[in-house]
């Protein structure tokens, strides 16, 4: 059963990236995933529910990766750098997730979606730690989170869409520039 659900997610990710949310039908998805249409409805009550579940799956994987690699014994700066690179490499290893993510956050699904708040809280809490420790500027941690993600996404777009080769030094430069802009 888990394999069928994963096949649906994999096919949905591919088809949605090719055809968009509206251009991907459930019958097309069933055919691509090599499952019966009823199988999809066994897991998801609607296409919207499947799209939200796919996003949840991706966010859960990202949060698991982030939390499993976080070391609170490291300095805040090193934790910041590790998180930035973790998000970057997560998407490099799964290039279809970025295009899906961009469609999702620019859709009506996103604004009524509870998982959005979970990841925002995760990062806002992290940046609030830096504020409380007097390491980063005392500004809205949600705003800082948005700028943080914006820099990662910009670097990902350069790499994945424009095919700009980014070296480790380039990534460190991007992280360093962002760090300078938010520290005291």
ChimeraX attribute file (.defattr): number of C-alpha atoms within 10 A of each C-alpha:
attribute: neighborCount
match mode: 1-to-1
recipient: residues
	/A:1	8
	/A:2	7
	/A:3	8
	/A:4	15
	/A:5	18
	/A:6	14
	/A:7	18
	/A:8	24
	/A:9	21
	/A:10	16
	/A:11	19
	/A:12	28
	/A:13	22
	/A:14	19
	/A:15	19
	/A:16	20
	/A:17	19
	/A:18	13
	/A:19	12
	/A:20	17
	/A:21	19
	/A:22	8
	/A:23	12
	/A:24	17
	/A:25	16
	/A:26	17
	/A:27	14
	/A:28	15
	/A:29	25
	/A:30	20
	/A:31	14
	/A:32	16
	/A:33	20
	/A:34	13
	/A:35	16
	/A:36	13
	/A:37	15
	/A:38	12
	/A:39	14
	/A:40	21
	/A:41	15
	/A:42	11
	/A:43	15
	/A:44	16
	/A:45	10
	/A:46	13
	/A:47	18
	/A:48	12
	/A:49	14
	/A:50	19
	/A:51	20
	/A:52	19
	/A:53	16
	/A:54	22
	/A:55	23
	/A:56	16
	/A:57	14
	/A:58	19
	/A:59	18
	/A:60	15
	/A:61	12
	/A:62	17
	/A:63	16
	/A:64	11
	/A:65	15
	/A:66	19
	/A:67	11
	/A:68	9
	/A:69	13
	/A:70	15
	/A:71	13
	/A:72	9
	/A:73	8
	/A:74	11
	/A:75	11
	/A:76	18
	/A:77	16
	/A:78	14
	/A:79	17
	/A:80	19
	/A:81	16
	/A:82	18
	/A:83	20
	/A:84	20
	/A:85	18
	/A:86	18
	/A:87	18
	/A:88	21
	/A:89	14
	/A:90	17
	/A:91	19
	/A:92	15
	/A:93	9
	/A:94	11
	/A:95	15
	/A:96	16
	/A:97	20
	/A:98	19
	/A:99	19
	/A:100	23
	/A:101	18
	/A:102	11
	/A:103	17
	/A:104	18
	/A:105	14
	/A:106	10
	/A:107	11
	/A:108	10
	/A:109	14
	/A:110	16
	/A:111	13
	/A:112	9
	/A:113	14
	/A:114	11
	/A:115	17
	/A:116	15
	/A:117	11
	/A:118	14
	/A:119	16
	/A:120	16
	/A:121	15
	/A:122	15
	/A:123	19
	/A:124	19
	/A:125	15
	/A:126	16
	/A:127	26
	/A:128	21
	/A:129	15
	/A:130	20
	/A:131	19
	/A:132	11
	/A:133	10
	/A:134	12
	/A:135	16
	/A:136	22
	/A:137	17
	/A:138	16
	/A:139	12
	/A:140	12
	/A:141	22
	/A:142	17
	/A:143	13
	/A:144	19
	/A:145	20
	/A:146	13
	/A:147	14
	/A:148	20
	/A:149	16
	/A:150	12
	/A:151	17
	/A:152	22
	/A:153	17
	/A:154	12
	/A:155	19
	/A:156	22
	/A:157	15
	/A:158	14
	/A:159	16
	/A:160	17
	/A:161	11
	/A:162	10
	/A:163	10
	/A:164	12
	/A:165	10
	/A:166	13
	/A:167	9
	/A:168	10
	/A:169	9
	/A:170	12
	/A:171	17
	/A:172	15
	/A:173	12
	/A:174	15
	/A:175	21
	/A:176	13
	/A:177	12
	/A:178	14
	/A:179	16
	/A:180	10
	/A:181	11
	/A:182	16
	/A:183	14
	/A:184	11
